[in-house]
Amino acid sequence: MIRIRRPAILFAVASAIYWQGVAGFIGIINPLAGTDVAPFWMVALANIVPAALYAVLALIFCHWLARRVLRQSQKRSEP
């Protein structure tokens, strides 16, 4: 049996926690700076960096998961 359920569930839970943290951070930053007062680059940075970081982490996780599935399936097919 290929075991990927736990890592996938943990990644999903960690993703939800991460995005709640990002949403909370942006919710704190916007009222402090004022949405009209904050420069465009700061708003763009606050929106782009968390998404880019998440994209990299998701890519690394999916690559690791695919390699694990491949290794486990190869072990199952060996006599």
C-alpha positions as CSV (number, residue, x, y, z in Angstrom):
1,M,0.0,0.0,0.0
2,I,1.3,3.4,-0.9
3,R,1.2,5.7,2.1
4,I,0.6,9.3,1.2
5,R,-2.5,10.1,3.2
6,R,-0.8,11.5,6.3
7,P,1.6,13.8,4.5
8,A,-1.2,15.1,2.3
9,I,-3.5,15.8,5.2
10,L,-0.7,17.5,7.2
11,F,0.2,19.6,4.2
12,A,-3.5,20.6,3.8
13,V,-3.8,21.6,7.5
14,A,-0.5,23.5,7.4
15,S,-1.7,25.3,4.3
16,A,-4.8,26.4,6.0
17,I,-2.9,27.6,9.0
18,Y,-0.4,29.4,6.8
19,W,-3.1,31.3,4.9
20,Q,-5.0,32.2,8.1
21,G,-1.7,33.7,9.4
22,V,-1.2,35.6,6.1
23,A,-4.8,36.9,6.2
24,G,-4.4,37.9,9.8
25,F,-1.2,39.7,9.1
26,I,-2.6,41.6,6.1
27,G,-5.7,42.4,8.2
28,I,-3.5,44.0,10.9
29,I,-1.3,45.8,8.4
30,N,-4.1,47.5,6.3
31,P,-5.8,49.3,9.2
32,L,-2.5,50.4,10.6
33,A,-1.2,51.9,7.4
34,G,-4.5,52.8,5.9
35,T,-5.3,51.3,2.5
36,D,-4.9,54.7,0.8
37,V,-1.7,55.6,2.7
38,A,0.3,52.5,2.1
39,P,2.5,52.7,-1.0
40,F,1.7,50.4,-3.9
41,W,5.0,48.5,-3.6
42,M,4.3,47.7,0.0
43,V,0.8,46.4,-0.8
44,A,2.1,44.4,-3.7
45,L,4.9,43.0,-1.6
46,A,2.5,42.0,1.2
47,N,0.3,40.2,-1.4
48,I,3.0,38.6,-3.6
49,V,5.6,37.3,-1.1
50,P,3.3,35.0,0.9
51,A,1.8,33.6,-2.4
52,A,5.3,33.1,-3.9
53,L,6.6,31.4,-0.7
54,Y,3.6,29.1,-0.6
55,A,4.1,28.2,-4.3
56,V,7.7,27.2,-3.7
57,L,6.7,25.2,-0.6
58,A,3.9,23.5,-2.5
59,L,6.2,22.6,-5.4
60,I,8.8,21.1,-3.0
61,F,6.1,19.1,-1.2
62,C,4.6,17.8,-4.4
63,H,8.0,16.9,-5.8
64,W,8.8,15.0,-2.5
65,L,5.4,13.3,-2.5
66,A,5.7,12.2,-6.1
67,R,9.2,10.7,-5.5
68,R,7.8,8.9,-2.4
69,V,4.9,7.4,-4.4
70,L,7.3,6.3,-7.1
71,R,9.7,4.7,-4.7
72,Q,6.9,2.9,-2.9
73,S,5.3,1.7,-6.1
74,Q,8.7,0.4,-7.3
75,K,9.2,-1.5,-4.0
76,R,5.7,-3.1,-4.4
77,S,6.5,-4.3,-7.9
78,E,9.8,-6.0,-6.9
79,P,9.5,-9.7,-6.2
